[in-house]
């Protein structure tokens, strides 16, 4: 953040932050200990504590009306750590994969109904694709999207696709939910997915899943090329490299060898 940038602070959020820090330092505390220890007004402190408790950021423990940090903070911290680890661990491996394959490599995560690129490497590569970190692609038309869908619970993937508006955005885009769902079974069985001019004309992509420490797919690793440079069968020859790189990333994320 720039030193010249003005910082705007919300009093209520600062008060909530102080309460959380107070509980972090103490482990647990009563309502009286919190508002007297921080020097906050009793009435507004009660409202802040009630709000934090309803959101799961603090919890009431025992019968003495004492509070401690809530499990919601553990969930947020775990997710944040996962994201940081993914970005930190992914870049050197994805860069190496790009150099090895001489193709564009990217990592995508699910955001709503889209796959969002969070890492991209195009090292010493003659293939220049119109992709960038932050780019969004509909989940139904990309190899990375198929990967993210294939390792979801069937009901969850079905519900998600029910919310999608299927459009023919490329020559071979799959625009039927049932056809797409049927293909996901094969994707999961073989461990990788491919899209062949489904997300963009003259573009092919192979993708493999990245698992986190809980054994769930948290992202997808994709390698893209142009149809005029790589025939379909030629593109398949790099599948093992994509899968192996995704496996290495999964291991760095704490997935180990036991994955669903």
Residue frames as qw, qx, qy, qz and C-alpha x, y, z in Angstrom:
[[0.000, 0.888, 0.460, 0.000, 0.00, 0.00, 0.00],
 [0.383, 0.569, -0.037, 0.727, 1.31, 3.46, -0.90],
 [0.350, -0.278, -0.492, 0.747, 2.37, 5.67, 2.00],
 [0.104, 0.029, -0.067, -0.992, 0.39, 8.53, 0.43],
 [0.384, -0.336, -0.716, -0.477, -2.83, 6.54, 0.20],
 [0.386, -0.346, 0.320, -0.793, -5.44, 7.68, 2.69],
 [0.246, -0.108, -0.958, 0.104, -6.69, 4.97, 5.01],
 [0.531, -0.354, -0.091, -0.765, -10.38, 4.95, 5.91],
 [0.170, 0.033, -0.924, 0.341, -11.29, 3.13, 9.11],
 [0.566, -0.455, -0.418, -0.546, -14.68, 1.96, 10.33],
 [0.273, -0.509, 0.550, -0.603, -15.04, 2.28, 14.10],
 [0.884, -0.143, 0.185, -0.404, -17.24, -0.80, 14.46],
 [0.905, 0.304, -0.281, 0.102, -14.74, -2.97, 12.60],
 [0.255, 0.575, -0.570, 0.529, -11.87, -1.66, 14.69],
 [0.558, -0.406, 0.443, -0.572, -13.81, -2.51, 17.83],
 [0.978, 0.051, 0.006, -0.201, -14.50, -6.04, 16.55],
 [0.689, 0.492, -0.439, 0.301, -10.82, -6.43, 15.69],
 [0.068, -0.566, 0.575, -0.586, -9.79, -5.38, 19.20],
 [0.802, -0.249, 0.300, -0.452, -12.18, -7.89, 20.74],
 [0.958, 0.240, -0.158, 0.005, -10.78, -10.70, 18.58],
 [0.456, 0.561, -0.512, 0.464, -7.21, -9.71, 19.44],
 [0.408, -0.518, 0.468, -0.589, -8.16, -9.57, 23.13],
 [0.934, -0.100, 0.194, -0.282, -9.54, -13.11, 23.01],
 [0.812, 0.446, -0.332, 0.180, -6.55, -14.29, 21.01],
 [0.181, 0.583, -0.574, 0.546, -4.24, -13.04, 23.77],
 [0.487, -0.361, 0.513, -0.607, -6.37, -14.27, 26.69],
 [0.070, 0.005, -0.995, -0.074, -7.71, -17.52, 25.28],
 [0.254, -0.609, -0.717, -0.224, -11.08, -16.82, 26.85],
 [0.066, 0.019, -0.331, 0.941, -12.77, -13.99, 28.74],
 [0.075, 0.617, 0.736, -0.268, -16.11, -12.93, 30.18],
 [0.188, 0.806, 0.387, 0.407, -18.20, -10.09, 28.80],
 [0.353, -0.931, -0.044, 0.086, -17.20, -7.91, 31.73],
 [0.659, -0.417, 0.334, 0.530, -13.52, -8.68, 31.26],
 [0.524, 0.395, 0.470, 0.590, -13.75, -7.78, 27.59],
 [0.091, 0.867, 0.280, 0.402, -15.41, -4.37, 27.85],
 [0.458, -0.879, 0.071, 0.112, -13.51, -3.31, 30.96],
 [0.739, -0.260, 0.352, 0.512, -10.20, -4.62, 29.67],
 [0.461, 0.386, 0.428, 0.675, -10.60, -2.75, 26.40],
 [0.059, -0.368, -0.217, 0.902, -12.26, 0.31, 27.88],
 [0.119, -0.239, -0.639, -0.722, -15.22, 0.01, 25.52],
 [0.503, -0.138, 0.171, -0.836, -18.77, 1.12, 26.32],
 [0.403, -0.009, 0.877, -0.261, -20.81, -1.74, 27.74],
 [0.648, 0.495, 0.356, -0.456, -23.80, -1.38, 25.38],
 [0.557, 0.685, -0.354, -0.308, -21.89, -1.21, 22.09],
 [0.027, -0.451, 0.892, -0.016, -19.54, -3.99, 23.21],
 [0.562, 0.132, 0.749, -0.325, -22.52, -6.26, 23.84],
 [0.686, 0.618, 0.098, -0.372, -23.83, -5.59, 20.31],
 [0.335, 0.685, -0.623, -0.174, -20.44, -6.25, 18.77],
 [0.237, -0.272, 0.920, -0.151, -19.97, -9.50, 20.71],
 [0.658, 0.319, 0.563, -0.384, -23.48, -10.65, 19.77],
 [0.623, 0.688, -0.176, -0.328, -22.77, -9.95, 16.10],
 [0.163, 0.589, -0.790, -0.046, -19.43, -11.74, 16.17],
 [0.424, -0.087, 0.860, -0.268, -21.02, -14.70, 17.91],
 [0.713, 0.465, 0.342, -0.398, -23.85, -14.93, 15.37],
 [0.567, 0.712, -0.359, -0.205, -21.28, -14.97, 12.56],
 [0.986, -0.045, -0.098, 0.124, -19.21, -17.68, 14.24],
 [0.428, 0.669, -0.372, 0.479, -16.14, -15.54, 14.88],
 [0.088, -0.360, 0.719, -0.588, -16.43, -16.00, 18.64],
 [0.627, -0.285, -0.675, -0.264, -18.31, -18.57, 20.70],
 [0.525, -0.582, 0.279, -0.555, -19.82, -18.78, 24.15],
 [0.592, 0.161, -0.779, 0.133, -18.17, -21.52, 26.20],
 [0.251, -0.100, -0.794, 0.544, -19.19, -23.14, 29.48],
 [0.236, -0.723, -0.645, -0.075, -21.94, -21.93, 31.77],
 [0.383, -0.581, -0.232, 0.680, -20.13, -18.84, 33.04],
 [0.327, 0.915, 0.215, -0.097, -20.82, -16.70, 29.97],
 [0.377, -0.627, 0.437, 0.523, -17.23, -16.74, 28.81],
 [0.685, 0.703, 0.001, -0.190, -16.13, -16.26, 25.20],
 [0.556, -0.375, 0.567, 0.479, -13.36, -17.63, 23.02],
 [0.211, 0.434, -0.519, -0.706, -12.47, -17.43, 19.35],
 [0.809, 0.261, 0.327, -0.414, -14.89, -19.25, 17.05],
 [0.699, -0.003, 0.647, 0.303, -14.30, -21.94, 14.47],
 [0.520, 0.824, 0.226, 0.006, -15.19, -19.58, 11.63],
 [0.045, -0.902, 0.400, 0.156, -11.77, -17.99, 12.07],
 [0.573, -0.297, 0.736, 0.204, -10.15, -21.40, 11.68],
 [0.660, 0.510, 0.542, 0.101, -12.05, -21.94, 8.44],
 [0.310, 0.950, -0.014, -0.037, -11.06, -18.54, 7.05],
 [0.273, -0.770, 0.551, 0.171, -7.46, -18.97, 8.11],
 [0.674, -0.051, 0.712, 0.190, -7.26, -22.39, 6.53],
 [0.602, 0.688, 0.390, 0.109, -8.69, -21.15, 3.24],
 [0.105, 0.970, -0.204, -0.078, -6.40, -18.13, 3.19],
 [0.453, -0.569, 0.656, 0.199, -3.36, -20.30, 3.89],
 [0.723, 0.250, 0.624, 0.161, -4.41, -22.64, 1.10],
 [0.470, 0.866, 0.162, 0.054, -4.61, -19.78, -1.39],
 [0.104, -0.899, 0.414, 0.099, -1.27, -18.32, -0.36],
 [0.607, -0.316, 0.707, 0.178, 0.39, -21.73, -0.52],
 [0.716, 0.499, 0.479, 0.097, -1.12, -22.39, -3.94],
 [0.355, 0.932, -0.056, 0.037, 0.25, -19.18, -5.45],
 [0.270, -0.794, 0.540, 0.061, 3.63, -19.56, -3.75],
 [0.639, -0.204, 0.732, 0.118, 4.14, -23.21, -4.56],
 [0.724, 0.538, 0.431, -0.037, 2.63, -23.16, -8.04],
 [0.306, 0.904, -0.167, -0.248, 4.67, -20.57, -9.89],
 [0.131, -0.620, 0.733, 0.247, 8.05, -22.36, -10.13],
 [0.515, 0.076, 0.852, 0.050, 6.43, -25.66, -11.09],
 [0.541, 0.725, 0.394, -0.165, 4.13, -24.06, -13.66],
 [0.154, 0.866, -0.365, -0.305, 7.07, -22.08, -15.08],
 [0.306, -0.380, 0.848, 0.208, 9.07, -25.31, -15.42],
 [0.567, 0.374, 0.732, -0.045, 6.13, -27.02, -17.13],
 [0.423, 0.860, 0.094, -0.271, 5.81, -24.13, -19.57],
 [0.012, 0.740, -0.610, -0.283, 9.50, -24.35, -20.44],
 [0.433, -0.148, 0.885, 0.081, 9.33, -28.12, -20.78],
 [0.505, 0.500, 0.704, -0.010, 6.27, -28.17, -23.02],
 [0.170, -0.059, 0.334, 0.925, 6.88, -24.80, -24.75],
 [0.182, -0.569, -0.658, -0.459, 3.22, -24.05, -24.24],
 [0.244, -0.485, 0.161, -0.824, 1.08, -21.69, -22.19],
 [0.451, -0.253, -0.825, 0.229, 0.31, -23.01, -18.70],
 [0.278, -0.454, 0.093, -0.842, -2.20, -21.71, -16.22],
 [0.157, -0.229, -0.884, 0.377, -3.94, -22.52, -12.95],
 [0.342, -0.380, -0.278, -0.813, -7.63, -21.80, -12.50],
 [0.022, 0.154, 0.823, -0.546, -9.96, -21.82, -9.52],
 [0.087, -0.591, -0.748, -0.289, -13.74, -21.86, -9.31],
 [0.006, 0.208, 0.295, -0.933, -15.48, -18.53, -8.71],
 [0.563, 0.341, 0.185, -0.729, -19.23, -18.68, -9.05],
 [0.863, 0.382, 0.303, -0.132, -19.97, -20.19, -12.46],
 [0.526, 0.801, -0.283, 0.049, -16.56, -19.36, -13.91],
 [0.858, -0.157, -0.035, 0.488, -12.97, -20.54, -13.86],
 [0.007, 0.992, -0.125, 0.001, -10.64, -17.68, -12.97],
 [0.770, 0.360, -0.287, 0.442, -6.97, -17.75, -13.96],
 [0.511, -0.857, 0.052, 0.041, -4.81, -17.14, -10.87],
 [0.480, -0.546, 0.530, 0.436, -1.43, -18.18, -12.29],
 [0.770, 0.630, 0.093, -0.033, -0.15, -18.01, -15.87],
 [0.434, -0.582, 0.516, 0.456, 3.25, -18.81, -17.36],
 [0.764, 0.633, 0.126, -0.005, 4.33, -18.56, -20.98],
 [0.429, -0.724, 0.421, 0.339, 8.10, -19.01, -20.79],
 [0.103, -0.438, 0.719, 0.530, 10.10, -18.95, -24.05],
 [0.487, 0.356, 0.795, -0.054, 7.00, -20.05, -25.85],
 [0.064, 0.009, 0.529, 0.846, 6.15, -19.29, -29.47],
 [0.188, -0.556, -0.756, -0.288, 2.45, -19.81, -28.72],
 [0.009, 0.002, 0.303, -0.953, 0.83, -16.58, -27.55],
 [0.181, -0.541, -0.800, -0.184, -2.71, -16.97, -26.31],
 [0.180, -0.552, -0.046, -0.813, -5.12, -14.26, -25.23],
 [0.700, -0.520, -0.486, 0.053, -5.02, -15.20, -21.54],
 [0.114, 0.560, -0.377, 0.729, -4.09, -13.31, -18.39],
 [0.239, -0.200, -0.789, 0.529, -4.29, -13.63, -14.63],
 [0.248, 0.315, 0.369, -0.838, -7.84, -12.69, -13.70],
 [0.395, 0.099, -0.582, -0.704, -9.38, -13.91, -16.94],
 [0.577, 0.065, 0.636, -0.508, -12.71, -15.68, -16.50],
 [0.319, 0.113, -0.791, -0.510, -13.99, -18.60, -18.56],
 [0.779, -0.184, 0.006, -0.599, -17.41, -20.24, -18.17],
 [0.484, -0.389, 0.768, -0.157, -16.99, -23.50, -16.28],
 [0.835, 0.252, 0.439, -0.215, -18.85, -25.61, -18.84],
 [0.720, 0.693, -0.033, -0.021, -16.56, -24.96, -21.80],
 [0.177, 0.786, -0.575, 0.141, -13.00, -25.41, -20.55],
 [0.732, 0.096, -0.654, 0.166, -10.77, -28.33, -19.61],
 [0.139, 0.181, -0.625, 0.747, -10.07, -26.73, -16.24],
 [0.558, -0.146, 0.127, -0.807, -13.79, -26.27, -15.69],
 [0.845, -0.003, -0.459, -0.275, -14.43, -29.92, -16.47],
 [0.509, 0.146, -0.712, 0.462, -11.79, -30.90, -13.91],
 [0.147, -0.159, 0.474, -0.854, -13.37, -28.74, -11.21],
 [0.724, -0.060, -0.073, -0.683, -16.80, -30.18, -12.01],
 [0.754, 0.123, -0.636, -0.112, -15.66, -33.81, -12.27],
 [0.432, 0.034, -0.747, 0.504, -14.39, -33.98, -8.70],
 [0.379, -0.221, 0.243, -0.865, -17.47, -32.29, -7.22],
 [0.377, 0.211, 0.832, -0.348, -20.27, -34.21, -5.59],
 [0.152, 0.317, 0.775, 0.524, -22.64, -35.18, -8.42],
 [0.058, -0.803, -0.589, 0.069, -25.53, -33.24, -6.90],
 [0.238, -0.739, -0.004, 0.630, -23.37, -30.14, -6.45],
 [0.218, -0.187, 0.581, 0.762, -22.10, -30.16, -10.03],
 [0.075, 0.509, 0.787, 0.340, -25.63, -30.73, -11.32],
 [0.127, -0.847, -0.428, 0.290, -27.01, -27.85, -9.26],
 [0.257, -0.579, 0.219, 0.742, -24.21, -25.57, -10.41],
 [0.167, 0.033, 0.700, 0.694, -24.82, -26.36, -14.08],
 [0.038, 0.690, 0.721, 0.050, -28.54, -25.72, -13.59],
 [0.130, -0.854, -0.179, 0.472, -27.58, -22.12, -12.85],
 [0.325, -0.340, 0.487, 0.736, -25.43, -21.79, -15.96],
 [0.590, 0.684, 0.126, -0.410, -26.60, -20.26, -19.20],
 [0.686, -0.058, 0.581, 0.433, -25.06, -22.44, -21.90],
 [0.394, 0.833, -0.059, -0.385, -23.91, -20.54, -24.98],
 [0.870, 0.301, 0.199, 0.336, -22.11, -21.57, -28.16],
 [0.145, -0.935, 0.178, 0.270, -18.98, -19.47, -27.66],
 [0.106, -0.555, 0.737, 0.370, -16.63, -21.60, -29.80],
 [0.519, 0.235, -0.639, -0.517, -16.97, -24.17, -32.64],
 [0.578, -0.069, -0.812, -0.036, -17.23, -27.22, -30.37],
 [0.233, -0.270, 0.511, -0.782, -18.71, -25.78, -27.18],
 [0.234, -0.304, -0.923, 0.014, -20.85, -28.33, -25.33],
 [0.264, -0.239, 0.032, -0.934, -24.18, -26.62, -24.74],
 [0.756, -0.317, -0.411, -0.400, -26.11, -29.50, -23.23],
 [0.438, -0.618, 0.504, -0.415, -25.87, -30.18, -19.49],
 [0.936, -0.121, 0.287, -0.165, -26.48, -33.93, -19.73],
 [0.819, 0.497, -0.170, 0.229, -23.82, -34.39, -22.43],
 [0.126, 0.734, -0.475, 0.470, -21.33, -32.49, -20.30],
 [0.648, -0.480, 0.446, -0.388, -22.20, -34.42, -17.14],
 [0.990, 0.111, 0.077, -0.031, -21.79, -37.74, -18.93],
 [0.644, 0.603, -0.308, 0.357, -18.31, -36.72, -20.04],
 [0.245, -0.752, 0.438, -0.428, -17.30, -35.85, -16.48],
 [0.933, -0.257, 0.224, -0.113, -17.40, -39.52, -15.52],
 [0.873, 0.348, -0.043, 0.339, -14.63, -40.29, -18.01],
 [0.161, 0.808, -0.292, 0.485, -12.67, -37.22, -16.88],
 [0.568, -0.639, 0.400, -0.331, -12.58, -38.46, -13.31],
 [0.983, -0.042, 0.175, 0.025, -11.75, -42.03, -14.31],
 [0.787, 0.424, -0.046, 0.446, -8.72, -41.08, -16.42],
 [0.575, -0.539, -0.168, 0.592, -7.59, -38.21, -14.20],
 [0.183, -0.311, 0.213, 0.908, -7.54, -35.36, -16.70],
 [0.440, 0.714, 0.488, -0.241, -9.74, -33.38, -19.09],
 [0.336, -0.044, 0.457, 0.822, -9.41, -31.85, -22.53],
 [0.402, 0.740, 0.354, -0.406, -11.29, -29.20, -24.41],
 [0.465, 0.062, 0.600, 0.648, -10.92, -29.06, -28.17],
 [0.023, -0.219, -0.325, -0.920, -12.05, -25.65, -29.49],
 [0.303, -0.616, -0.727, -0.010, -14.74, -25.55, -26.82],
 [0.297, -0.746, -0.287, 0.523, -13.68, -22.32, -25.10],
 [0.089, 0.781, -0.227, -0.576, -12.03, -20.55, -28.05],
 [0.825, 0.559, -0.006, -0.084, -11.58, -21.14, -31.76],
 [0.669, 0.571, -0.403, 0.252, -8.30, -22.89, -32.67],
 [0.138, -0.600, 0.625, -0.480, -7.39, -23.49, -29.01],
 [0.827, -0.175, -0.531, -0.059, -6.93, -26.83, -27.26],
 [0.203, -0.634, 0.524, -0.532, -6.26, -27.36, -23.56],
 [0.724, -0.145, -0.669, 0.084, -5.47, -30.29, -21.27],
 [0.290, -0.629, 0.329, -0.642, -6.08, -29.95, -17.53],
 [0.622, -0.115, -0.748, 0.202, -5.53, -32.00, -14.39],
 [0.511, -0.786, -0.250, -0.243, -6.77, -31.57, -10.79],
 [0.258, 0.415, -0.566, 0.664, -4.83, -30.05, -7.90],
 [0.649, -0.538, -0.534, -0.064, -5.85, -31.46, -4.52],
 [0.139, -0.732, 0.348, -0.569, -5.50, -29.71, -1.15],
 [0.028, 0.321, -0.848, 0.422, -4.73, -31.13, 2.29],
 [0.609, 0.046, 0.510, -0.605, -8.34, -32.24, 2.78],
 [0.405, 0.077, 0.879, 0.240, -8.27, -34.34, -0.39],
 [0.420, 0.754, 0.455, -0.221, -10.56, -31.98, -2.30],
 [0.538, 0.380, 0.327, 0.677, -9.82, -30.41, -5.66],
 [0.181, -0.751, -0.227, 0.593, -8.98, -26.76, -5.03],
 [0.196, 0.741, -0.287, -0.575, -7.76, -25.80, -8.50],
 [0.881, 0.349, 0.305, 0.097, -6.97, -27.07, -11.97],
 [0.302, -0.563, 0.484, 0.597, -3.71, -26.97, -13.92],
 [0.718, 0.612, 0.318, -0.098, -4.09, -26.42, -17.66],
 [0.364, -0.359, 0.521, 0.683, -1.76, -26.39, -20.67],
 [0.544, 0.708, 0.305, -0.332, -3.01, -24.72, -23.83],
 [0.375, -0.202, 0.606, 0.672, -1.96, -24.74, -27.48],
 [0.465, 0.481, -0.131, -0.732, -3.21, -23.76, -30.92],
 [0.862, 0.239, 0.425, -0.142, -4.81, -26.32, -33.23],
 [0.635, 0.750, -0.185, -0.020, -2.60, -25.22, -36.13],
 [0.079, 0.708, -0.676, 0.188, 0.52, -26.11, -34.13],
 [0.201, -0.192, 0.927, -0.251, -0.62, -29.26, -32.31],
 [0.558, -0.128, -0.647, -0.503, -2.93, -31.90, -33.70],
 [0.747, -0.473, 0.017, -0.467, -5.32, -33.54, -31.24],
 [0.965, -0.107, -0.192, 0.142, -3.19, -36.69, -30.87],
 [0.525, 0.409, -0.325, 0.672, 0.00, -34.64, -30.51],
 [0.303, -0.616, 0.198, -0.700, -1.59, -32.66, -27.71],
 [0.895, -0.372, -0.092, -0.229, -2.35, -35.87, -25.85],
 [0.798, 0.212, -0.393, 0.404, 1.37, -36.71, -25.70],
 [0.144, 0.441, -0.425, 0.777, 1.90, -34.05, -22.99],
 [0.675, -0.532, -0.276, -0.431, -0.90, -35.38, -20.79],
 [0.827, -0.261, -0.386, 0.315, 1.48, -37.26, -18.50],
 [0.396, 0.190, -0.236, 0.867, 3.52, -34.10, -17.90],
 [0.329, -0.492, -0.080, -0.802, 0.41, -32.12, -16.96],
 [0.816, -0.437, -0.324, -0.197, -0.81, -34.85, -14.62],
 [0.755, -0.082, -0.368, 0.537, 2.61, -35.22, -13.02],
 [0.160, 0.323, -0.171, 0.917, 2.96, -31.48, -12.42],
 [0.550, -0.501, -0.152, -0.650, -0.54, -31.35, -10.90],
 [0.862, -0.308, -0.391, 0.094, 0.41, -34.29, -8.67],
 [0.550, 0.088, -0.333, 0.760, 3.53, -32.45, -7.48],
 [0.158, -0.421, 0.038, -0.892, 1.46, -29.37, -6.71],
 [0.745, -0.453, -0.312, -0.378, -1.06, -31.49, -4.82],
 [0.800, -0.178, -0.416, 0.394, 1.71, -32.99, -2.72],
 [0.297, 0.205, -0.237, 0.902, 3.04, -29.52, -1.92],
 [0.421, -0.434, -0.097, -0.790, -0.47, -28.56, -0.87],
 [0.326, -0.282, 0.741, -0.514, -0.45, -31.44, 1.62],
 [0.822, 0.095, -0.143, -0.543, -2.64, -33.87, -0.31],
 [0.500, -0.350, 0.792, -0.030, -0.19, -36.77, -0.08],
 [0.107, 0.147, -0.876, -0.446, -0.93, -39.89, -2.05],
 [0.096, 0.398, 0.897, -0.167, -4.41, -40.67, -0.73],
 [0.255, 0.221, -0.096, -0.936, -6.77, -38.82, -3.04],
 [0.629, 0.338, 0.584, -0.385, -10.34, -39.68, -4.06]]
